[in-house]
Structures are given as C-alpha cells and as structure tokens.
C-alpha cells in the first residue's frame, strides 16, 4: 500500500531534532544498522521496507526478525515511496522508527565502574565512534553534555555500529553529574600527566572535550587529575575518539 502524504512527511521530519523531540521518535535507515539494532533486541516500533530487504518475506519480517522485536509493525513500501521517505541521496531498502527513551542517572552511579563523559562533542561521527569505543571496553555508562551531538540522530546511530543499542547513555549537564563524585575524574588535556603513569582504577570518570575547545571551565573545575598522551611529532591534537581509546585502554589494562 502506498504511503500517505502525512506518513511521508512524518518520516522525513524525523531527520530534524525538534521534530524528533516533539514526536518522541527517531528514524534510522540502512540494512546494516537496522539489522544491528534488531540483533541487539532494540525495541523498534515500525519498519518500512521494499521487497528487496532480505528480512522481508511476503510482506512480513522473517521469523528471526519478528521474534527479536515482537511489537514491531512492518510495512512493505514501493521503491518510489522509500526514495521519498529516505534521508539519503541513495535510498536503502529499509527504514525503521524507534522510540526516544532517556535513562535517568542514579545519584551515586558514577562512583561505581568506569564512565566516559563527553563534554561538548558536536561531531555526530565522533559521538557514535565514542559509543562504539565504550561498548568495546565494556564501560558502564556514557554521559553526554546537552551540547553534544544528539544521541538519536541518524549519523550518531550509524557511526556507533550497533553499540547505540548496547551502551547505557545519559544526557545531562556534566557539572551537575560530576558534583560530589568520589572516584577520580580524569580530564584529557595537553597539559596533563602522562597517561602511562596512571595507577590501576576500576572506578573512574574519563572526561573528553571537543578538539577545538577542550574541556569547558565548569567541567575543568571538577577534574581531579589531568592526563595527556605523550606527543612525539608535530600534530596539534588527537581526535577525541582516539584519545579516549588510549586512556580507556590504559585503565582497562592496568585494572585487569
């Protein structure tokens, strides 16, 4: 059945944050990312797919897909309608809609385990990669400051390579979250202690700022130790995700 004008408008509008927030929904597109979220049992609400989607069988999802997300509604659409609804210049075979859900942060949660806090990282590719990194190192949670790229944007979800569905993420003002934290708060800055001198720690907060601005003043005031990655060449700085990976690797290696 062709999509109505209202349905097409709703799907297209979800590319914008203000429409996502108003509807409480987000959209993702592509066989790989939709497959990753289904495999992670993320509770998707709707799927719109052309007959070319491998998981579509006579207008219904294959048994594996249906079992992974039993509340899912699947709609078979034409290639033309997918092109109208798509957020990409070259449409995929499948587009999915999920519900925006935000997990509250418990008062003492940061005192247990490893937390990655992102301070003003606005590039969605970096935010998605950092979620993937948190998944790789089995960090307990990720904090996003409100001025980070939107967690539910298509680019963040795609860059996370499925980790979006497995990592616990909280969007919260970092100064509010870090106030009163009892564990070490490690801030990544050029003028810091060599990361290789870190002592083992199973509980800590690692704070990563944007490449251009660094850590914000309110967050800097709550950092208990500044760490840096020794520089041997002439590069001005490291990508935020690379810096975070090196710090996380050292903490995990030392505490294993």
C-alpha positions in Angstrom: 0.0 0.0 0.0 1.4 3.4 -0.9 2.4 5.7 1.9 0.1 8.7 2.5 1.4 12.2 2.3 1.1 12.5 6.1 3.2 9.4 6.6 5.9 10.5 4.3 6.0 13.9 5.9 6.3 12.4 9.4 9.2 10.1 8.3 11.1 13.0 6.6 10.5 15.3 9.6 12.3 12.9 11.9 15.6 13.9 10.4 15.4 17.1 12.5 15.9 17.2 16.2 13.0 19.4 17.0 10.6 17.1 15.2 12.2 14.0 16.9 11.8 15.6 20.3 8.2 16.6 19.6 7.2 13.2 18.4 9.3 11.2 20.9 10.6 9.2 17.9 13.7 8.8 15.8 14.4 7.2 12.5 17.3 5.1 11.2 18.0 3.8 7.7 20.0 1.1 6.1 20.2 -2.7 6.1 23.3 -2.9 8.3 22.2 -0.6 11.1 18.6 -1.8 11.2 20.0 -5.4 11.3 22.3 -4.5 14.2 19.5 -3.0 16.3 17.3 -6.0 15.6 20.1 -8.3 16.6 20.6 -6.3 19.8 16.9 -6.6 20.5 16.4 -2.9 20.4 12.6 -2.3 20.7 11.9 -0.8 17.3 8.3 0.3 16.6 8.0 0.4 12.8 9.9 -0.8 9.8 9.3 0.4 6.2 10.9 -1.9 3.7 11.0 -2.5 0.0 10.7 -6.1 -1.3 14.5 -6.1 -1.8 15.1 -6.0 2.0 16.5 -9.5 2.8 14.5 -9.8 6.0 11.1 -9.2 4.3 9.2 -12.3 3.4 5.7 -11.9 1.7 5.2 -8.6 3.3 6.2 -9.8 6.8 9.5 -10.0 8.6 11.2 -13.4 8.7 10.6 -15.3 11.9 14.0 -14.3 13.3 13.3 -10.6 13.0 9.8 -10.9 14.4 11.0 -12.9 17.4 13.7 -10.3 18.2 11.1 -7.4 18.2 7.6 -8.9 18.7 5.8 -5.5 18.9 7.3 -4.4 15.6 5.0 -3.3 12.7 6.4 -3.9 9.3 5.1 -2.1 6.2 6.1 -3.1 2.7 6.6 0.0 0.6 7.5 0.7 -3.0 10.9 1.8 -4.2 9.4 5.1 -5.1 7.9 5.7 -1.6 11.2 4.7 0.0 13.0 7.3 -2.2 10.5 9.9 -0.9 10.9 8.9 2.7 14.7 8.4 2.7 17.1 10.7 4.4 19.9 9.7 2.0 20.6 10.7 -1.6 20.7 6.9 -2.4 17.8 5.2 -0.6 18.3 2.0 1.3 15.9 -1.0 1.3 14.8 -0.4 4.9 14.0 2.4 7.2 13.0 2.0 10.9 11.4 4.1 13.6 12.2 3.8 17.3 11.0 5.5 20.5 13.2 8.1 22.2 13.9 6.9 25.8 16.2 8.6 28.2 17.6 6.8 31.2 17.8 8.8 34.4 21.2 8.8 36.2 21.1 7.4 39.7 22.6 9.8 42.4 25.7 7.6 43.1 26.0 5.8 39.8 29.3 7.4 38.8 31.0 6.1 41.9 30.8 2.6 40.5 32.6 1.4 37.4 34.0 3.3 34.5 32.2 6.3 33.0 33.0 8.1 29.8 31.8 11.7 29.8 31.7 13.7 26.6 31.9 17.5 27.0 30.6 19.4 24.0 31.5 16.9 21.3 29.3 18.1 18.5 30.5 16.0 15.6 28.0 13.1 15.4 30.5 10.8 13.8 32.8 11.2 16.9 29.9 10.7 19.3 28.9 7.5 17.5 32.5 6.3 17.5 32.9 7.0 21.2 29.8 4.9 21.9 31.4 2.1 19.9 34.5 2.5 22.0 32.6 2.4 25.3 31.0 -0.8 24.0 34.4 -2.3 23.1 35.9 -1.6 26.5 32.7 -2.5 28.4 32.4 0.8 30.1 29.5 1.1 32.5 27.9 4.2 31.0 28.4 7.3 28.8 27.4 10.8 29.7 26.7 13.4 27.0 26.6 17.1 27.9 23.5 18.8 26.4 25.6 20.5 23.7 26.9 17.2 22.3 25.5 15.9 19.0 22.0 14.4 19.5 22.2 10.8 20.6 19.2 9.9 18.4 20.5 11.5 15.2 20.9 9.2 12.2 24.6 9.9 12.0 25.3 9.1 15.6 23.4 5.8 15.5 25.1 4.8 12.2 28.6 5.7 13.5 28.0 3.6 16.6 27.8 0.4 14.5 25.1 -1.1 16.8 26.7 0.0 20.1 23.9 2.5 20.4 21.6 -0.4 21.5 24.1 -1.8 24.0 25.6 1.2 25.8 23.8 3.0 28.6 23.8 6.7 27.8 22.7 9.7 29.9 22.3 13.2 28.6 22.9 15.5 31.5 24.8 18.7 32.4 28.3 17.4 33.3 28.9 19.9 36.1 25.7 18.6 37.7 26.6 15.0 37.2 30.2 15.3 38.4 29.5 17.4 41.5 30.2 15.2 44.6 31.7 12.3 42.7 34.1 10.3 44.9 36.1 8.5 42.3 38.9 10.0 40.2 37.7 12.4 37.4 40.3 12.2 34.7 40.3 15.1 32.3 42.1 14.7 28.9 44.2 17.8 28.3 47.5 18.6 26.6 49.0 19.9 29.9 48.4 16.8 32.0 50.2 13.8 33.5 51.5 11.1 31.2 48.6 8.6 30.7 51.1 5.8 31.1 51.7 6.8 34.7 48.1 6.2 35.7 47.5 3.8 38.6 45.1 1.0 38.3 41.5 2.0 38.7 38.3 0.1 38.4 36.2 3.1 39.2 36.8 6.4 37.4 35.3 9.0 35.1 37.1 9.8 31.9 36.2 13.3 30.5 36.8 14.1 26.8 36.3 17.6 25.5 35.9 18.8 21.9 39.0 19.0 19.8 38.7 22.7 19.2 37.6 24.0 22.6 38.8 21.3 25.1 37.1 20.9 28.4 34.6 23.6 29.4 35.5 25.7 32.5 32.7 24.3 34.7 33.9 20.7 34.0 37.6 21.6 34.3 36.9 22.8 37.9 35.7 19.3 38.8 38.5 17.3 37.2 40.8 15.7 39.9 43.6 14.7 37.6 44.6 15.9 34.1 46.1 13.3 31.8 47.7 13.6 28.4 49.0 11.2 25.7 52.7 11.9 25.1 53.3 13.7 21.8 56.4 12.8 19.7 55.6 14.6 16.5 54.2 17.9 15.4 50.4 17.2 15.3 48.4 19.8 17.2 45.9 17.4 18.8 44.4 13.9 18.6 40.9 13.1 17.5 38.6 12.8 20.6 37.8 9.2 20.0 41.5 8.2 19.5 42.4 10.0 22.8 39.6 8.3 24.7 40.6 4.9 23.3 44.2 5.3 24.6 43.0 6.4 28.0 40.4 3.6 28.3 43.0 1.0 27.1 45.4 2.1 29.9 42.7 1.9 32.6 41.4 -1.5 31.4 45.0 -2.9 31.1 46.0 -1.7 34.5 42.9 -3.0 36.3 42.6 -6.4 34.5 
